[in-house]
């Protein structure tokens, strides 16, 4: 019973993190935007830790570290290098430890697309990232992690924002 309450707290924190992230997406002041993203990634990291979803713990840890670097205005080149290094270390550890399943393959493609999108400054890989990580989130939900719902919405929003920046729908 206690585990159910703790998981619900993790899910509720995830929803709060998602809402804070949405505010960060629409914020025009860059300092406020960076603050919102910093808070959102930290809250989402805590929610993933509470539920014990290893892939999202790793990916949100990377997101939070890069958000901290961005918040403190570290040179973009250092952020990209740190990001790619962290993703590589996480991917090697995670994907060699876990079986090669379709869900893990989707997570791997999503992470690689994220790296390419950030390193190249292109939105096409970001669309792929959002869609493949959304697919992984569906498997996370199937495995019993309610936080997967939060990451499903987050990654679909991520993909839609990237598509919109490519085709300017509004």
VEXSEVO-334718 format. One record per residue (C-alpha): residue number from 1; residue in three letters; chain; y, z, x. Coordinates in steps of 0.25 Angstrom, whole numbers, plus 5000, padded with zeros to 4 digits. Layout:
<nodes>
<node><k>NUM</k><r>ala</r><c>A</c><v>Y</v><w>Z</w><u>X</u></node>
...
</nodes>
This chain:
<nodes>
<node><k>1</k><r>unk</r><c>A</c><v>5000</v><w>5000</w><u>5000</u></node>
<node><k>2</k><r>unk</r><c>A</c><v>5010</v><w>5004</w><u>5011</u></node>
<node><k>3</k><r>unk</r><c>A</c><v>5007</v><w>4990</w><u>5018</u></node>
<node><k>4</k><r>unk</r><c>A</c><v>5011</v><w>4983</w><u>5005</u></node>
<node><k>5</k><r>unk</r><c>A</c><v>5024</v><w>4990</w><u>5005</u></node>
<node><k>6</k><r>unk</r><c>A</c><v>5027</v><w>4987</w><u>5020</u></node>
<node><k>7</k><r>unk</r><c>A</c><v>5023</v><w>4973</w><u>5017</u></node>
<node><k>8</k><r>unk</r><c>A</c><v>5033</v><w>4972</w><u>5006</u></node>
<node><k>9</k><r>unk</r><c>A</c><v>5044</v><w>4979</w><u>5014</u></node>
<node><k>10</k><r>unk</r><c>A</c><v>5041</v><w>4968</w><u>5025</u></node>
<node><k>11</k><r>unk</r><c>A</c><v>5042</v><w>4957</w><u>5014</u></node>
<node><k>12</k><r>unk</r><c>A</c><v>5055</v><w>4963</w><u>5008</u></node>
<node><k>13</k><r>unk</r><c>A</c><v>5061</v><w>4963</w><u>5022</u></node>
<node><k>14</k><r>unk</r><c>A</c><v>5057</v><w>4949</w><u>5024</u></node>
<node><k>15</k><r>unk</r><c>A</c><v>5064</v><w>4945</w><u>5011</u></node>
<node><k>16</k><r>unk</r><c>A</c><v>5077</v><w>4952</w><u>5016</u></node>
<node><k>17</k><r>unk</r><c>A</c><v>5075</v><w>4945</w><u>5030</u></node>
<node><k>18</k><r>unk</r><c>A</c><v>5074</v><w>4932</w><u>5022</u></node>
<node><k>19</k><r>unk</r><c>A</c><v>5087</v><w>4935</w><u>5014</u></node>
<node><k>20</k><r>unk</r><c>A</c><v>5095</v><w>4939</w><u>5027</u></node>
<node><k>21</k><r>unk</r><c>A</c><v>5090</v><w>4926</w><u>5033</u></node>
<node><k>22</k><r>unk</r><c>A</c><v>5095</v><w>4918</w><u>5022</u></node>
<node><k>23</k><r>unk</r><c>A</c><v>5109</v><w>4924</w><u>5023</u></node>
<node><k>24</k><r>unk</r><c>A</c><v>5108</v><w>4920</w><u>5038</u></node>
<node><k>25</k><r>unk</r><c>A</c><v>5105</v><w>4906</w><u>5034</u></node>
<node><k>26</k><r>unk</r><c>A</c><v>5117</v><w>4904</w><u>5026</u></node>
<node><k>27</k><r>unk</r><c>A</c><v>5127</v><w>4913</w><u>5034</u></node>
<node><k>28</k><r>unk</r><c>A</c><v>5138</v><w>4904</w><u>5041</u></node>
<node><k>29</k><r>unk</r><c>A</c><v>5143</v><w>4915</w><u>5051</u></node>
<node><k>30</k><r>unk</r><c>A</c><v>5134</v><w>4913</w><u>5063</u></node>
<node><k>31</k><r>unk</r><c>A</c><v>5135</v><w>4928</w><u>5067</u></node>
<node><k>32</k><r>unk</r><c>A</c><v>5131</v><w>4932</w><u>5053</u></node>
<node><k>33</k><r>unk</r><c>A</c><v>5120</v><w>4922</w><u>5052</u></node>
<node><k>34</k><r>unk</r><c>A</c><v>5114</v><w>4927</w><u>5065</u></node>
<node><k>35</k><r>unk</r><c>A</c><v>5114</v><w>4941</w><u>5060</u></node>
<node><k>36</k><r>unk</r><c>A</c><v>5107</v><w>4937</w><u>5047</u></node>
<node><k>37</k><r>unk</r><c>A</c><v>5097</v><w>4930</w><u>5055</u></node>
<node><k>38</k><r>unk</r><c>A</c><v>5095</v><w>4941</w><u>5065</u></node>
<node><k>39</k><r>unk</r><c>A</c><v>5093</v><w>4951</w><u>5053</u></node>
<node><k>40</k><r>unk</r><c>A</c><v>5084</v><w>4942</w><u>5045</u></node>
<node><k>41</k><r>unk</r><c>A</c><v>5075</v><w>4939</w><u>5057</u></node>
<node><k>42</k><r>unk</r><c>A</c><v>5073</v><w>4954</w><u>5060</u></node>
<node><k>43</k><r>unk</r><c>A</c><v>5070</v><w>4957</w><u>5045</u></node>
<node><k>44</k><r>unk</r><c>A</c><v>5060</v><w>4946</w><u>5044</u></node>
<node><k>45</k><r>unk</r><c>A</c><v>5054</v><w>4951</w><u>5057</u></node>
<node><k>46</k><r>unk</r><c>A</c><v>5053</v><w>4965</w><u>5052</u></node>
<node><k>47</k><r>unk</r><c>A</c><v>5047</v><w>4960</w><u>5039</u></node>
<node><k>48</k><r>unk</r><c>A</c><v>5036</v><w>4951</w><u>5046</u></node>
<node><k>49</k><r>unk</r><c>A</c><v>5033</v><w>4963</w><u>5055</u></node>
<node><k>50</k><r>unk</r><c>A</c><v>5031</v><w>4972</w><u>5043</u></node>
<node><k>51</k><r>unk</r><c>A</c><v>5021</v><w>4962</w><u>5037</u></node>
<node><k>52</k><r>unk</r><c>A</c><v>5014</v><w>4959</w><u>5050</u></node>
<node><k>53</k><r>unk</r><c>A</c><v>5015</v><w>4944</w><u>5049</u></node>
<node><k>54</k><r>unk</r><c>A</c><v>5014</v><w>4941</w><u>5064</u></node>
<node><k>55</k><r>unk</r><c>A</c><v>5019</v><w>4926</w><u>5064</u></node>
<node><k>56</k><r>unk</r><c>A</c><v>5032</v><w>4930</w><u>5057</u></node>
<node><k>57</k><r>unk</r><c>A</c><v>5033</v><w>4942</w><u>5066</u></node>
<node><k>58</k><r>unk</r><c>A</c><v>5033</v><w>4933</w><u>5078</u></node>
<node><k>59</k><r>unk</r><c>A</c><v>5042</v><w>4922</w><u>5072</u></node>
<node><k>60</k><r>unk</r><c>A</c><v>5052</v><w>4932</w><u>5066</u></node>
<node><k>61</k><r>unk</r><c>A</c><v>5052</v><w>4940</w><u>5080</u></node>
<node><k>62</k><r>unk</r><c>A</c><v>5056</v><w>4927</w><u>5086</u></node>
<node><k>63</k><r>unk</r><c>A</c><v>5067</v><w>4924</w><u>5075</u></node>
<node><k>64</k><r>unk</r><c>A</c><v>5073</v><w>4938</w><u>5077</u></node>
<node><k>65</k><r>unk</r><c>A</c><v>5073</v><w>4937</w><u>5092</u></node>
<node><k>66</k><r>unk</r><c>A</c><v>5080</v><w>4923</w><u>5091</u></node>
<node><k>67</k><r>unk</r><c>A</c><v>5090</v><w>4929</w><u>5080</u></node>
<node><k>68</k><r>unk</r><c>A</c><v>5093</v><w>4940</w><u>5090</u></node>
<node><k>69</k><r>unk</r><c>A</c><v>5096</v><w>4931</w><u>5101</u></node>
<node><k>70</k><r>unk</r><c>A</c><v>5105</v><w>4922</w><u>5091</u></node>
<node><k>71</k><r>unk</r><c>A</c><v>5112</v><w>4934</w><u>5086</u></node>
<node><k>72</k><r>unk</r><c>A</c><v>5116</v><w>4938</w><u>5100</u></node>
<node><k>73</k><r>unk</r><c>A</c><v>5120</v><w>4924</w><u>5103</u></node>
<node><k>74</k><r>unk</r><c>A</c><v>5110</v><w>4922</w><u>5114</u></node>
<node><k>75</k><r>unk</r><c>A</c><v>5111</v><w>4907</w><u>5119</u></node>
<node><k>76</k><r>unk</r><c>A</c><v>5104</v><w>4898</w><u>5110</u></node>
<node><k>77</k><r>unk</r><c>A</c><v>5096</v><w>4892</w><u>5122</u></node>
<node><k>78</k><r>unk</r><c>A</c><v>5090</v><w>4906</w><u>5125</u></node>
<node><k>79</k><r>unk</r><c>A</c><v>5087</v><w>4908</w><u>5110</u></node>
<node><k>80</k><r>unk</r><c>A</c><v>5079</v><w>4895</w><u>5110</u></node>
<node><k>81</k><r>unk</r><c>A</c><v>5072</v><w>4898</w><u>5122</u></node>
<node><k>82</k><r>unk</r><c>A</c><v>5068</v><w>4913</w><u>5117</u></node>
<node><k>83</k><r>unk</r><c>A</c><v>5064</v><w>4907</w><u>5104</u></node>
<node><k>84</k><r>unk</r><c>A</c><v>5055</v><w>4897</w><u>5109</u></node>
<node><k>85</k><r>unk</r><c>A</c><v>5049</v><w>4907</w><u>5119</u></node>
<node><k>86</k><r>unk</r><c>A</c><v>5047</v><w>4917</w><u>5108</u></node>
<node><k>87</k><r>unk</r><c>A</c><v>5040</v><w>4907</w><u>5099</u></node>
<node><k>88</k><r>unk</r><c>A</c><v>5031</v><w>4902</w><u>5110</u></node>
<node><k>89</k><r>unk</r><c>A</c><v>5027</v><w>4916</w><u>5113</u></node>
<node><k>90</k><r>unk</r><c>A</c><v>5025</v><w>4920</w><u>5099</u></node>
<node><k>91</k><r>unk</r><c>A</c><v>5017</v><w>4907</w><u>5096</u></node>
<node><k>92</k><r>unk</r><c>A</c><v>5008</v><w>4908</w><u>5107</u></node>
<node><k>93</k><r>unk</r><c>A</c><v>5005</v><w>4923</w><u>5104</u></node>
<node><k>94</k><r>unk</r><c>A</c><v>5004</v><w>4920</w><u>5089</u></node>
<node><k>95</k><r>unk</r><c>A</c><v>4996</v><w>4907</w><u>5088</u></node>
<node><k>96</k><r>unk</r><c>A</c><v>4986</v><w>4911</w><u>5099</u></node>
<node><k>97</k><r>unk</r><c>A</c><v>4983</v><w>4924</w><u>5093</u></node>
<node><k>98</k><r>unk</r><c>A</c><v>4981</v><w>4918</w><u>5079</u></node>
<node><k>99</k><r>unk</r><c>A</c><v>4971</v><w>4907</w><u>5074</u></node>
<node><k>100</k><r>unk</r><c>A</c><v>4976</v><w>4893</w><u>5072</u></node>
<node><k>101</k><r>unk</r><c>A</c><v>4978</v><w>4892</w><u>5057</u></node>
<node><k>102</k><r>unk</r><c>A</c><v>4987</v><w>4883</w><u>5049</u></node>
<node><k>103</k><r>unk</r><c>A</c><v>4996</v><w>4894</w><u>5046</u></node>
<node><k>104</k><r>unk</r><c>A</c><v>4998</v><w>4897</w><u>5061</u></node>
<node><k>105</k><r>unk</r><c>A</c><v>4999</v><w>4882</w><u>5064</u></node>
<node><k>106</k><r>unk</r><c>A</c><v>5011</v><w>4882</w><u>5054</u></node>
<node><k>107</k><r>unk</r><c>A</c><v>5017</v><w>4894</w><u>5061</u></node>
<node><k>108</k><r>unk</r><c>A</c><v>5016</v><w>4887</w><u>5074</u></node>
<node><k>109</k><r>unk</r><c>A</c><v>5022</v><w>4874</w><u>5069</u></node>
<node><k>110</k><r>unk</r><c>A</c><v>5033</v><w>4882</w><u>5063</u></node>
<node><k>111</k><r>unk</r><c>A</c><v>5036</v><w>4890</w><u>5076</u></node>
<node><k>112</k><r>unk</r><c>A</c><v>5036</v><w>4877</w><u>5084</u></node>
<node><k>113</k><r>unk</r><c>A</c><v>5045</v><w>4870</w><u>5074</u></node>
<node><k>114</k><r>unk</r><c>A</c><v>5055</v><w>4882</w><u>5075</u></node>
<node><k>115</k><r>unk</r><c>A</c><v>5055</v><w>4882</w><u>5090</u></node>
<node><k>116</k><r>unk</r><c>A</c><v>5058</v><w>4867</w><u>5090</u></node>
<node><k>117</k><r>unk</r><c>A</c><v>5069</v><w>4868</w><u>5079</u></node>
<node><k>118</k><r>unk</r><c>A</c><v>5076</v><w>4879</w><u>5086</u></node>
<node><k>119</k><r>unk</r><c>A</c><v>5074</v><w>4873</w><u>5100</u></node>
<node><k>120</k><r>unk</r><c>A</c><v>5079</v><w>4859</w><u>5096</u></node>
<node><k>121</k><r>unk</r><c>A</c><v>5089</v><w>4864</w><u>5085</u></node>
<node><k>122</k><r>unk</r><c>A</c><v>5082</v><w>4855</w><u>5075</u></node>
<node><k>123</k><r>unk</r><c>A</c><v>5079</v><w>4858</w><u>5060</u></node>
<node><k>124</k><r>unk</r><c>A</c><v>5067</v><w>4849</w><u>5058</u></node>
<node><k>125</k><r>unk</r><c>A</c><v>5058</v><w>4859</w><u>5066</u></node>
<node><k>126</k><r>unk</r><c>A</c><v>5064</v><w>4870</w><u>5058</u></node>
<node><k>127</k><r>unk</r><c>A</c><v>5060</v><w>4864</w><u>5045</u></node>
<node><k>128</k><r>unk</r><c>A</c><v>5046</v><w>4863</w><u>5051</u></node>
<node><k>129</k><r>unk</r><c>A</c><v>5047</v><w>4877</w><u>5055</u></node>
<node><k>130</k><r>unk</r><c>A</c><v>5051</v><w>4882</w><u>5042</u></node>
<node><k>131</k><r>unk</r><c>A</c><v>5040</v><w>4875</w><u>5034</u></node>
<node><k>132</k><r>unk</r><c>A</c><v>5029</v><w>4878</w><u>5044</u></node>
<node><k>133</k><r>unk</r><c>A</c><v>5033</v><w>4893</w><u>5044</u></node>
<node><k>134</k><r>unk</r><c>A</c><v>5034</v><w>4893</w><u>5029</u></node>
<node><k>135</k><r>unk</r><c>A</c><v>5019</v><w>4888</w><u>5029</u></node>
<node><k>136</k><r>unk</r><c>A</c><v>5015</v><w>4899</w><u>5038</u></node>
<node><k>137</k><r>unk</r><c>A</c><v>5022</v><w>4909</w><u>5029</u></node>
<node><k>138</k><r>unk</r><c>A</c><v>5013</v><w>4904</w><u>5018</u></node>
<node><k>139</k><r>unk</r><c>A</c><v>5001</v><w>4908</w><u>5026</u></node>
<node><k>140</k><r>unk</r><c>A</c><v>5008</v><w>4921</w><u>5029</u></node>
<node><k>141</k><r>unk</r><c>A</c><v>5009</v><w>4924</w><u>5014</u></node>
<node><k>142</k><r>unk</r><c>A</c><v>4995</v><w>4920</w><u>5012</u></node>
<node><k>143</k><r>unk</r><c>A</c><v>4991</v><w>4930</w><u>5023</u></node>
<node><k>144</k><r>unk</r><c>A</c><v>4998</v><w>4941</w><u>5015</u></node>
<node><k>145</k><r>unk</r><c>A</c><v>5011</v><w>4942</w><u>5022</u></node>
<node><k>146</k><r>unk</r><c>A</c><v>5022</v><w>4943</w><u>5011</u></node>
<node><k>147</k><r>unk</r><c>A</c><v>5032</v><w>4941</w><u>5022</u></node>
<node><k>148</k><r>unk</r><c>A</c><v>5027</v><w>4927</w><u>5023</u></node>
<node><k>149</k><r>unk</r><c>A</c><v>5035</v><w>4924</w><u>5010</u></node>
<node><k>150</k><r>unk</r><c>A</c><v>5048</v><w>4928</w><u>5017</u></node>
<node><k>151</k><r>unk</r><c>A</c><v>5045</v><w>4919</w><u>5029</u></node>
<node><k>152</k><r>unk</r><c>A</c><v>5040</v><w>4907</w><u>5019</u></node>
<node><k>153</k><r>unk</r><c>A</c><v>5054</v><w>4908</w><u>5013</u></node>
<node><k>154</k><r>unk</r><c>A</c><v>5061</v><w>4909</w><u>5026</u></node>
<node><k>155</k><r>unk</r><c>A</c><v>5054</v><w>4897</w><u>5032</u></node>
<node><k>156</k><r>unk</r><c>A</c><v>5056</v><w>4889</w><u>5020</u></node>
<node><k>157</k><r>unk</r><c>A</c><v>5071</v><w>4892</w><u>5020</u></node>
<node><k>158</k><r>unk</r><c>A</c><v>5071</v><w>4889</w><u>5035</u></node>
<node><k>159</k><r>unk</r><c>A</c><v>5065</v><w>4875</w><u>5032</u></node>
<node><k>160</k><r>unk</r><c>A</c><v>5074</v><w>4872</w><u>5021</u></node>
<node><k>161</k><r>unk</r><c>A</c><v>5086</v><w>4876</w><u>5029</u></node>
<node><k>162</k><r>unk</r><c>A</c><v>5081</v><w>4867</w><u>5041</u></node>
<node><k>163</k><r>unk</r><c>A</c><v>5079</v><w>4855</w><u>5031</u></node>
<node><k>164</k><r>unk</r><c>A</c><v>5092</v><w>4857</w><u>5025</u></node>
<node><k>165</k><r>unk</r><c>A</c><v>5099</v><w>4856</w><u>5038</u></node>
<node><k>166</k><r>unk</r><c>A</c><v>5092</v><w>4843</w><u>5041</u></node>
<node><k>167</k><r>unk</r><c>A</c><v>5095</v><w>4837</w><u>5028</u></node>
<node><k>168</k><r>unk</r><c>A</c><v>5107</v><w>4844</w><u>5022</u></node>
<node><k>169</k><r>unk</r><c>A</c><v>5102</v><w>4846</w><u>5008</u></node>
<node><k>170</k><r>unk</r><c>A</c><v>5114</v><w>4854</w><u>5004</u></node>
</nodes>
